[in-house]
Amino acid sequence: PDIHILPFDGTLDYADMMRRLDKVGYDGSLMLEVFNSSKPEYMELDEDEFLKECAERITKISKM
């Protein structure tokens, strides 16, 4: 299912994904497609807090 949760809240191995992208020489952008309604915990955050969490997680991925 396509549930649009934040990185690291699901089962995807982001370190492996980044290794694979490096292996093929990908140097494009990274983008999130997430919804604050995907999990009850997200809905407890105000918009700024949710966006801050999104930014922190994509930054973590980009440093792998």
ZALOVEX-340425 format. One record per atom (N, C-alpha, C, O, CB): chain; atom name; residue in one letter; x, y, z; residue number from 1. Coordinates in Angstrom, 3 decimals, decimal comma. Glycine has a CB too. Example, Ala and Ser with C-alpha at 12.3 -4.5 7.8 and 13.67 -1.06 7.14 Angstrom:
2
+--------+-------+---------+----------+----------+----------+-----+
! cadena ! atomo ! residuo !        u !        v !        w ! num !
+--------+-------+---------+----------+----------+----------+-----+
!      A !     N !       a !   13,190 !   -5,690 !    7,800 !   1 !
!      A !    CA !       a !   12,300 !   -4,500 !    7,800 !   1 !
!      A !     C !       a !   13,200 !   -3,300 !    7,800 !   1 !
!      A !     O !       a !   14,236 !   -3,319 !    8,465 !   1 !
!      A !    CB !       a !   11,308 !   -4,473 !    9,046 !   1 !
!      A !     N !       s !   12,850 !   -2,250 !    7,080 !   2 !
!      A !    CA !       s !   13,670 !   -1,060 !    7,140 !   2 !
!      A !     C !       s !   12,900 !    0,030 !    7,870 !   2 !
!      A !     O !       s !   13,409 !    1,138 !    8,039 !   2 !
!      A !    CB !       s !   14,084 !   -0,598 !    5,725 !   2 !
+--------+-------+---------+----------+----------+----------+-----+
This chain:
64
+--------+-------+---------+----------+----------+----------+-----+
! cadena ! atomo ! residuo !        u !        v !        w ! num !
+--------+-------+---------+----------+----------+----------+-----+
!      A !     N !       p !    0,827 !   -1,192 !    0,000 !   1 !
!      A !    CA !       p !    0,000 !    0,000 !    0,000 !   1 !
!      A !     C !       p !    0,875 !    1,262 !    0,000 !   1 !
!      A !     O !       p !    1,987 !    1,262 !    0,528 !   1 !
!      A !    CB !       p !   -0,943 !   -0,005 !    1,216 !   1 !
!      A !     N !       d !    0,368 !    2,294 !   -0,580 !   2 !
!      A !    CA !       d !    1,054 !    3,572 !   -0,684 !   2 !
!      A !     C !       d !    0,506 !    4,482 !    0,417 !   2 !
!      A !     O !       d !   -0,521 !    5,134 !    0,232 !   2 !
!      A !    CB !       d !    0,866 !    4,213 !   -2,110 !   2 !
!      A !     N !       i !    1,194 !    4,524 !    1,564 !   3 !
!      A !    CA !       i !    0,608 !    5,198 !    2,730 !   3 !
!      A !     C !       i !    1,209 !    6,559 !    3,054 !   3 !
!      A !     O !       i !    0,706 !    7,234 !    3,953 !   3 !
!      A !    CB !       i !    0,748 !    4,326 !    3,917 !   3 !
!      A !     N !       h !    2,248 !    6,988 !    2,374 !   4 !
!      A !    CA !       h !    2,784 !    8,348 !    2,482 !   4 !
!      A !     C !       h !    3,229 !    8,725 !    3,895 !   4 !
!      A !     O !       h !    2,956 !    9,831 !    4,362 !   4 !
!      A !    CB !       h !    1,753 !    9,329 !    2,015 !   4 !
!      A !     N !       i !    3,911 !    7,807 !    4,569 !   5 !
!      A !    CA !       i !    4,438 !    8,116 !    5,895 !   5 !
!      A !     C !       i !    5,855 !    8,683 !    5,770 !   5 !
!      A !     O !       i !    6,473 !    8,619 !    4,707 !   5 !
!      A !    CB !       i !    4,433 !    6,851 !    6,797 !   5 !
!      A !     N !       l !    6,346 !    9,231 !    6,860 !   6 !
!      A !    CA !       l !    7,685 !    9,810 !    6,863 !   6 !
!      A !     C !       l !    8,751 !    8,722 !    6,788 !   6 !
!      A !     O !       l !    8,551 !    7,605 !    7,266 !   6 !
!      A !    CB !       l !    7,893 !   10,666 !    8,114 !   6 !
!      A !     N !       p !    9,878 !    9,061 !    6,184 !   7 !
!      A !    CA !       p !   10,994 !    8,114 !    6,156 !   7 !
!      A !     C !       p !   11,353 !    7,643 !    7,563 !   7 !
!      A !     O !       p !   11,282 !    8,404 !    8,527 !   7 !
!      A !    CB !       p !   12,218 !    8,751 !    5,488 !   7 !
!      A !     N !       f !   11,732 !    6,395 !    7,655 !   8 !
!      A !    CA !       f !   12,144 !    5,706 !    8,873 !   8 !
!      A !     C !       f !   10,967 !    5,255 !    9,741 !   8 !
!      A !     O !       f !   11,175 !    4,611 !   10,769 !   8 !
!      A !    CB !       f !   13,042 !    6,602 !    9,675 !   8 !
!      A !     N !       d !    9,745 !    5,581 !    9,346 !   9 !
!      A !    CA !       d !    8,580 !    5,077 !   10,073 !   9 !
!      A !     C !       d !    8,040 !    3,803 !    9,431 !   9 !
!      A !     O !       d !    7,137 !    3,167 !    9,974 !   9 !
!      A !    CB !       d !    7,481 !    6,144 !   10,125 !   9 !
!      A !     N !       g !    8,584 !    3,437 !    8,295 !  10 !
!      A !    CA !       g !    8,149 !    2,232 !    7,597 !  10 !
!      A !     C !       g !    9,250 !    1,196 !    7,571 !  10 !
!      A !     O !       g !   10,095 !    1,151 !    8,465 !  10 !
!      A !    CB !       g !    7,709 !    2,564 !    6,179 !  10 !
!      A !     N !       t !    9,239 !    0,370 !    6,554 !  11 !
!      A !    CA !       t !   10,169 !   -0,749 !    6,480 !  11 !
!      A !     C !       t !   11,284 !   -0,575 !    5,456 !  11 !
!      A !     O !       t !   12,160 !   -1,434 !    5,354 !  11 !
!      A !    CB !       t !    9,419 !   -1,987 !    6,170 !  11 !
!      A !     N !       l !   11,272 !    0,518 !    4,698 !  12 !
!      A !    CA !       l !   12,296 !    0,736 !    3,681 !  12 !
!      A !     C !       l !   13,665 !    0,951 !    4,324 !  12 !
!      A !     O !       l !   13,802 !    1,697 !    5,294 !  12 !
!      A !    CB !       l !   11,929 !    1,939 !    2,801 !  12 !
!      A !     N !       d !   14,656 !    0,294 !    3,773 !  13 !
!      A !    CA !       d !   16,035 !    0,449 !    4,245 !  13 !
!      A !     C !       d !   16,665 !    1,600 !    3,459 !  13 !
!      A !     O !       d !   17,141 !    1,411 !    2,339 !  13 !
!      A !    CB !       d !   16,866 !   -0,891 !    4,069 !  13 !
!      A !     N !       y !   16,664 !    2,781 !    4,050 !  14 !
!      A !    CA !       y !   17,151 !    3,964 !    3,339 !  14 !
!      A !     C !       y !   18,647 !    3,921 !    3,088 !  14 !
!      A !     O !       y !   19,107 !    4,434 !    2,068 !  14 !
!      A !    CB !       y !   16,810 !    5,208 !    4,115 !  14 !
!      A !     N !       a !   19,411 !    3,334 !    3,973 !  15 !
!      A !    CA !       a !   20,859 !    3,209 !    3,742 !  15 !
!      A !     C !       a !   21,106 !    2,365 !    2,494 !  15 !
!      A !     O !       a !   21,952 !    2,711 !    1,670 !  15 !
!      A !    CB !       a !   21,571 !    2,575 !    4,979 !  15 !
!      A !     N !       d !   20,379 !    1,269 !    2,352 !  16 !
!      A !    CA !       d !   20,516 !    0,420 !    1,162 !  16 !
!      A !     C !       d !   20,062 !    1,171 !   -0,084 !  16 !
!      A !     O !       d !   20,705 !    1,085 !   -1,131 !  16 !
!      A !    CB !       d !   19,701 !   -0,884 !    1,324 !  16 !
!      A !     N !       m !   18,976 !    1,895 !    0,021 !  17 !
!      A !    CA !       m !   18,488 !    2,658 !   -1,125 !  17 !
!      A !     C !       m !   19,545 !    3,660 !   -1,587 !  17 !
!      A !     O !       m !   19,788 !    3,797 !   -2,786 !  17 !
!      A !    CB !       m !   17,177 !    3,386 !   -0,771 !  17 !
!      A !     N !       m !   20,169 !    4,356 !   -0,646 !  18 !
!      A !    CA !       m !   21,183 !    5,354 !   -1,014 !  18 !
!      A !     C !       m !   22,424 !    4,690 !   -1,606 !  18 !
!      A !     O !       m !   23,032 !    5,232 !   -2,529 !  18 !
!      A !    CB !       m !   21,574 !    6,196 !    0,211 !  18 !
!      A !     N !       r !   22,804 !    3,530 !   -1,088 !  19 !
!      A !    CA !       r !   23,932 !    2,794 !   -1,680 !  19 !
!      A !     C !       r !   23,633 !    2,435 !   -3,129 !  19 !
!      A !     O !       r !   24,494 !    2,567 !   -3,999 !  19 !
!      A !    CB !       r !   24,235 !    1,514 !   -0,868 !  19 !
!      A !     N !       r !   22,427 !    1,986 !   -3,381 !  20 !
!      A !    CA !       r !   22,034 !    1,610 !   -4,741 !  20 !
!      A !     C !       r !   22,018 !    2,822 !   -5,670 !  20 !
!      A !     O !       r !   22,445 !    2,731 !   -6,821 !  20 !
!      A !    CB !       r !   20,657 !    0,942 !   -4,730 !  20 !
!      A !     N !       l !   21,527 !    3,951 !   -5,171 !  21 !
!      A !    CA !       l !   21,522 !    5,161 !   -5,988 !  21 !
!      A !     C !       l !   22,946 !    5,622 !   -6,282 !  21 !
!      A !     O !       l !   23,248 !    6,050 !   -7,396 !  21 !
!      A !    CB !       l !   20,737 !    6,278 !   -5,289 !  21 !
!      A !     N !       d !   23,817 !    5,535 !   -5,283 !  22 !
!      A !    CA !       d !   25,228 !    5,885 !   -5,500 !  22 !
!      A !     C !       d !   25,866 !    4,963 !   -6,544 !  22 !
!      A !     O !       d !   26,634 !    5,404 !   -7,399 !  22 !
!      A !    CB !       d !   26,014 !    5,804 !   -4,169 !  22 !
!      A !     N !       k !   25,531 !    3,684 !   -6,452 !  23 !
!      A !    CA !       k !   26,116 !    2,696 !   -7,359 !  23 !
!      A !     C !       k !   25,799 !    3,000 !   -8,826 !  23 !
!      A !     O !       k !   26,628 !    2,769 !   -9,706 !  23 !
!      A !    CB !       k !   25,613 !    1,304 !   -7,003 !  23 !
!      A !     N !       v !   24,609 !    3,514 !   -9,077 !  24 !
!      A !    CA !       v !   24,240 !    3,828 !  -10,459 !  24 !
!      A !     C !       v !   24,558 !    5,271 !  -10,827 !  24 !
!      A !     O !       v !   24,285 !    5,708 !  -11,945 !  24 !
!      A !    CB !       v !   22,764 !    3,561 !  -10,676 !  24 !
!      A !     N !       g !   25,133 !    6,008 !   -9,886 !  25 !
!      A !    CA !       g !   25,552 !    7,379 !  -10,159 !  25 !
!      A !     C !       g !   24,438 !    8,409 !  -10,140 !  25 !
!      A !     O !       g !   24,566 !    9,471 !  -10,750 !  25 !
!      A !    CB !       g !   26,212 !    7,428 !  -11,466 !  25 !
!      A !     N !       y !   23,350 !    8,111 !   -9,449 !  26 !
!      A !    CA !       y !   22,238 !    9,070 !   -9,389 !  26 !
!      A !     C !       y !   22,668 !   10,306 !   -8,617 !  26 !
!      A !     O !       y !   23,189 !   10,203 !   -7,507 !  26 !
!      A !    CB !       y !   20,986 !    8,431 !   -8,732 !  26 !
!      A !     N !       d !   22,446 !   11,483 !   -9,212 !  27 !
!      A !    CA !       d !   22,769 !   12,720 !   -8,510 !  27 !
!      A !     C !       d !   21,618 !   13,722 !   -8,606 !  27 !
!      A !     O !       d !   21,824 !   14,933 !   -8,527 !  27 !
!      A !    CB !       d !   24,054 !   13,333 !   -9,077 !  27 !
!      A !     N !       g !   20,425 !   13,205 !   -8,775 !  28 !
!      A !    CA !       g !   19,233 !   14,047 !   -8,862 !  28 !
!      A !     C !       g !   18,732 !   14,444 !   -7,481 !  28 !
!      A !     O !       g !   19,421 !   14,266 !   -6,477 !  28 !
!      A !    CB !       g !   18,129 !   13,326 !   -9,628 !  28 !
!      A !     N !       s !   17,552 !   14,969 !   -7,452 !  29 !
!      A !    CA !       s !   16,983 !   15,447 !   -6,195 !  29 !
!      A !     C !       s !   16,286 !   14,319 !   -5,434 !  29 !
!      A !     O !       s !   15,938 !   13,281 !   -5,997 !  29 !
!      A !    CB !       s !   15,998 !   16,586 !   -6,459 !  29 !
!      A !     N !       l !   16,098 !   14,556 !   -4,153 !  30 !
!      A !    CA !       l !   15,306 !   13,685 !   -3,295 !  30 !
!      A !     C !       l !   14,069 !   14,466 !   -2,884 !  30 !
!      A !     O !       l !   14,145 !   15,666 !   -2,618 !  30 !
!      A !    CB !       l !   16,124 !   13,197 !   -2,041 !  30 !
!      A !     N !       m !   12,937 !   13,791 !   -2,834 !  31 !
!      A !    CA !       m !   11,695 !   14,480 !   -2,541 !  31 !
!      A !     C !       m !   10,816 !   13,574 !   -1,685 !  31 !
!      A !     O !       m !   10,830 !   12,354 !   -1,845 !  31 !
!      A !    CB !       m !   10,966 !   14,892 !   -3,845 !  31 !
!      A !     N !       l !   10,062 !   14,169 !   -0,786 !  32 !
!      A !    CA !       l !    9,107 !   13,427 !    0,016 !  32 !
!      A !     C !       l !    7,693 !   13,677 !   -0,498 !  32 !
!      A !     O !       l !    7,354 !   14,784 !   -0,918 !  32 !
!      A !    CB !       l !    9,223 !   13,816 !    1,501 !  32 !
!      A !     N !       e !    6,888 !   12,640 !   -0,456 !  33 !
!      A !    CA !       e !    5,459 !   12,784 !   -0,717 !  33 !
!      A !     C !       e !    4,771 !   12,184 !    0,499 !  33 !
!      A !     O !       e !    4,482 !   10,989 !    0,546 !  33 !
!      A !    CB !       e !    5,008 !   12,074 !   -2,080 !  33 !
!      A !     N !       v !    4,516 !   13,036 !    1,476 !  34 !
!      A !    CA !       v !    3,963 !   12,593 !    2,757 !  34 !
!      A !     C !       v !    2,726 !   13,409 !    3,099 !  34 !
!      A !     O !       v !    2,530 !   14,523 !    2,614 !  34 !
!      A !    CB !       v !    5,015 !   12,714 !    3,881 !  34 !
!      A !     N !       f !    1,908 !   12,820 !    3,944 !  35 !
!      A !    CA !       f !    0,698 !   13,504 !    4,411 !  35 !
!      A !     C !       f !    0,711 !   13,508 !    5,934 !  35 !
!      A !     O !       f !    1,050 !   12,504 !    6,561 !  35 !
!      A !    CB !       f !   -0,603 !   12,812 !    3,862 !  35 !
!      A !     N !       n !    0,341 !   14,641 !    6,527 !  36 !
!      A !    CA !       n !    0,299 !   14,676 !    7,982 !  36 !
!      A !     C !       n !   -0,864 !   13,859 !    8,533 !  36 !
!      A !     O !       n !   -0,953 !   13,651 !    9,743 !  36 !
!      A !    CB !       n !    0,200 !   16,110 !    8,465 !  36 !
!      A !     N !       s !   -1,745 !   13,401 !    7,671 !  37 !
!      A !    CA !       s !   -2,865 !   12,571 !    8,123 !  37 !
!      A !     C !       s !   -2,559 !   11,072 !    8,000 !  37 !
!      A !     O !       s !   -3,428 !   10,237 !    8,252 !  37 !
!      A !    CB !       s !   -4,120 !   12,910 !    7,321 !  37 !
!      A !     N !       s !   -1,313 !   10,734 !    7,609 !  38 !
!      A !    CA !       s !   -0,961 !    9,325 !    7,408 !  38 !
!      A !     C !       s !   -0,867 !    8,539 !    8,707 !  38 !
!      A !     O !       s !   -1,091 !    7,328 !    8,722 !  38 !
!      A !    CB !       s !    0,347 !    9,228 !    6,677 !  38 !
!      A !     N !       k !   -0,539 !    9,221 !    9,794 !  39 !
!      A !    CA !       k !   -0,429 !    8,563 !   11,096 !  39 !
!      A !     C !       k !   -0,975 !    9,512 !   12,164 !  39 !
!      A !     O !       k !   -0,788 !   10,724 !   12,058 !  39 !
!      A !    CB !       k !    1,057 !    8,159 !   11,407 !  39 !
!      A !     N !       p !   -1,634 !    8,994 !   13,171 !  40 !
!      A !    CA !       p !   -2,169 !    9,870 !   14,229 !  40 !
!      A !     C !       p !   -1,093 !   10,753 !   14,874 !  40 !
!      A !     O !       p !   -1,369 !   11,895 !   15,242 !  40 !
!      A !    CB !       p !   -2,840 !    9,025 !   15,305 !  40 !
!      A !     N !       e !    0,126 !   10,228 !   15,011 !  41 !
!      A !    CA !       e !    1,193 !   11,014 !   15,633 !  41 !
!      A !     C !       e !    1,498 !   12,278 !   14,833 !  41 !
!      A !     O !       e !    1,836 !   13,317 !   15,400 !  41 !
!      A !    CB !       e !    2,460 !   10,168 !   15,773 !  41 !
!      A !     N !       y !    1,377 !   12,178 !   13,528 !  42 !
!      A !    CA !       y !    1,653 !   13,344 !   12,688 !  42 !
!      A !     C !       y !    0,606 !   14,437 !   12,894 !  42 !
!      A !     O !       y !    0,929 !   15,625 !   12,878 !  42 !
!      A !    CB !       y !    1,700 !   12,934 !   11,211 !  42 !
!      A !     N !       m !   -0,628 !   14,036 !   13,086 !  43 !
!      A !    CA !       m !   -1,711 !   15,002 !   13,228 !  43 !
!      A !     C !       m !   -1,602 !   15,784 !   14,535 !  43 !
!      A !     O !       m !   -2,230 !   16,832 !   14,688 !  43 !
!      A !    CB !       m !   -3,056 !   14,293 !   13,157 !  43 !
!      A !     N !       e !   -0,806 !   15,276 !   15,476 !  44 !
!      A !    CA !       e !   -0,585 !   15,999 !   16,734 !  44 !
!      A !     C !       e !    0,382 !   17,166 !   16,552 !  44 !
!      A !     O !       e !    0,448 !   18,055 !   17,401 !  44 !
!      A !    CB !       e !   -0,050 !   15,046 !   17,804 !  44 !
!      A !     N !       l !    1,129 !   17,167 !   15,452 !  45 !
!      A !    CA !       l !    2,095 !   18,224 !   15,174 !  45 !
!      A !     C !       l !    1,423 !   19,367 !   14,426 !  45 !
!      A !     O !       l !    0,578 !   19,140 !   13,560 !  45 !
!      A !    CB !       l !    3,281 !   17,677 !   14,364 !  45 !
!      A !     N !       d !    1,805 !   20,603 !   14,765 !  46 !
!      A !    CA !       d !    1,290 !   21,699 !   13,939 !  46 !
!      A !     C !       d !    2,065 !   21,706 !   12,625 !  46 !
!      A !     O !       d !    3,038 !   20,969 !   12,467 !  46 !
!      A !    CB !       d !    1,415 !   23,085 !   14,678 !  46 !
!      A !     N !       e !    1,637 !   22,524 !   11,701 !  47 !
!      A !    CA !       e !    2,213 !   22,508 !   10,355 !  47 !
!      A !     C !       e !    3,730 !   22,737 !   10,370 !  47 !
!      A !     O !       e !    4,469 !   22,037 !    9,677 !  47 !
!      A !    CB !       e !    1,541 !   23,571 !    9,491 !  47 !
!      A !     N !       d !    4,190 !   23,705 !   11,151 !  48 !
!      A !    CA !       d !    5,621 !   23,988 !   11,213 !  48 !
!      A !     C !       d !    6,417 !   22,820 !   11,792 !  48 !
!      A !     O !       d !    7,504 !   22,507 !   11,307 !  48 !
!      A !    CB !       d !    5,867 !   25,234 !   12,040 !  48 !
!      A !     N !       e !    5,883 !   22,183 !   12,818 !  49 !
!      A !    CA !       e !    6,564 !   21,029 !   13,421 !  49 !
!      A !     C !       e !    6,637 !   19,865 !   12,431 !  49 !
!      A !     O !       e !    7,658 !   19,185 !   12,335 !  49 !
!      A !    CB !       e !    5,837 !   20,583 !   14,712 !  49 !
!      A !     N !       f !    5,552 !   19,646 !   11,703 !  50 !
!      A !    CA !       f !    5,535 !   18,561 !   10,727 !  50 !
!      A !     C !       f !    6,555 !   18,823 !    9,615 !  50 !
!      A !     O !       f !    7,296 !   17,920 !    9,227 !  50 !
!      A !    CB !       f !    4,121 !   18,394 !   10,131 !  50 !
!      A !     N !       l !    6,593 !   20,042 !    9,110 !  51 !
!      A !    CA !       l !    7,547 !   20,382 !    8,059 !  51 !
!      A !     C !       l !    8,987 !   20,289 !    8,562 !  51 !
!      A !     O !       l !    9,877 !   19,875 !    7,818 !  51 !
!      A !    CB !       l !    7,268 !   21,788 !    7,528 !  51 !
!      A !     N !       k !    9,220 !   20,666 !    9,808 !  52 !
!      A !    CA !       k !   10,560 !   20,550 !   10,396 !  52 !
!      A !     C !       k !   10,975 !   19,085 !   10,462 !  52 !
!      A !     O !       k !   12,116 !   18,746 !   10,148 !  52 !
!      A !    CB !       k !   10,600 !   21,185 !   11,811 !  52 !
!      A !     N !       e !   10,061 !   18,225 !   10,865 !  53 !
!      A !    CA !       e !   10,341 !   16,781 !   10,930 !  53 !
!      A !     C !       e !   10,644 !   16,235 !    9,539 !  53 !
!      A !     O !       e !   11,563 !   15,434 !    9,369 !  53 !
!      A !    CB !       e !    9,144 !   16,016 !   11,554 !  53 !
!      A !     N !       c !    9,876 !   16,667 !    8,550 !  54 !
!      A !    CA !       c !   10,125 !   16,244 !    7,167 !  54 !
!      A !     C !       c !   11,535 !   16,650 !    6,739 !  54 !
!      A !     O !       c !   12,275 !   15,843 !    6,178 !  54 !
!      A !    CB !       c !    9,071 !   16,858 !    6,207 !  54 !
!      A !     N !       a !   11,898 !   17,896 !    7,006 !  55 !
!      A !    CA !       a !   13,215 !   18,401 !    6,609 !  55 !
!      A !     C !       a !   14,332 !   17,635 !    7,302 !  55 !
!      A !     O !       a !   15,345 !   17,323 !    6,676 !  55 !
!      A !    CB !       a !   13,332 !   19,892 !    6,925 !  55 !
!      A !     N !       e !   14,164 !   17,332 !    8,571 !  56 !
!      A !    CA !       e !   15,184 !   16,590 !    9,306 !  56 !
!      A !     C !       e !   15,379 !   15,196 !    8,726 !  56 !
!      A !     O !       e !   16,507 !   14,715 !    8,619 !  56 !
!      A !    CB !       e !   14,811 !   16,495 !   10,781 !  56 !
!      A !     N !       r !   14,301 !   14,561 !    8,362 !  57 !
!      A !    CA !       r !   14,411 !   13,194 !    7,844 !  57 !
!      A !     C !       r !   15,004 !   13,145 !    6,439 !  57 !
!      A !     O !       r !   15,799 !   12,252 !    6,145 !  57 !
!      A !    CB !       r !   13,047 !   12,533 !    7,841 !  57 !
!      A !     N !       i !   14,642 !   14,070 !    5,573 !  58 !
!      A !    CA !       i !   15,224 !   14,044 !    4,231 !  58 !
!      A !     C !       i !   16,701 !   14,438 !    4,305 !  58 !
!      A !     O !       i !   17,514 !   13,960 !    3,514 !  58 !
!      A !    CB !       i !   14,450 !   14,997 !    3,273 !  58 !
!      A !     N !       t !   17,043 !   15,305 !    5,252 !  59 !
!      A !    CA !       t !   18,450 !   15,654 !    5,445 !  59 !
!      A !     C !       t !   19,236 !   14,437 !    5,902 !  59 !
!      A !     O !       t !   20,355 !   14,206 !    5,443 !  59 !
!      A !    CB !       t !   18,594 !   16,796 !    6,464 !  59 !
!      A !     N !       k !   18,652 !   13,658 !    6,808 !  60 !
!      A !    CA !       k !   19,318 !   12,437 !    7,280 !  60 !
!      A !     C !       k !   19,568 !   11,477 !    6,110 !  60 !
!      A !     O !       k !   20,646 !   10,895 !    5,996 !  60 !
!      A !    CB !       k !   18,465 !   11,740 !    8,374 !  60 !
!      A !     N !       i !   18,574 !   11,323 !    5,256 !  61 !
!      A !    CA !       i !   18,730 !   10,452 !    4,088 !  61 !
!      A !     C !       i !   19,825 !   10,977 !    3,170 !  61 !
!      A !     O !       i !   20,644 !   10,204 !    2,674 !  61 !
!      A !    CB !       i !   17,403 !   10,336 !    3,318 !  61 !
!      A !     N !       s !   19,844 !   12,271 !    2,946 !  62 !
!      A !    CA !       s !   20,809 !   12,837 !    1,995 !  62 !
!      A !     C !       s !   22,240 !   12,717 !    2,483 !  62 !
!      A !     O !       s !   23,171 !   12,831 !    1,686 !  62 !
!      A !    CB !       s !   20,489 !   14,290 !    1,731 !  62 !
!      A !     N !       k !   22,438 !   12,490 !    3,780 !  63 !
!      A !    CA !       k !   23,791 !   12,350 !    4,332 !  63 !
!      A !     C !       k !   24,262 !   10,896 !    4,381 !  63 !
!      A !     O !       k !   25,381 !   10,616 !    4,810 !  63 !
!      A !    CB !       k !   23,842 !   12,944 !    5,728 !  63 !
!      A !     N !       m !   23,415 !    9,985 !    3,945 !  64 !
!      A !    CA !       m !   23,788 !    8,570 !    3,975 !  64 !
!      A !     C !       m !   24,711 !    8,248 !    2,817 !  64 !
!      A !     O !       m !   25,138 !    7,103 !    2,668 !  64 !
!      A !    CB !       m !   22,542 !    7,673 !    3,927 !  64 !
+--------+-------+---------+----------+----------+----------+-----+
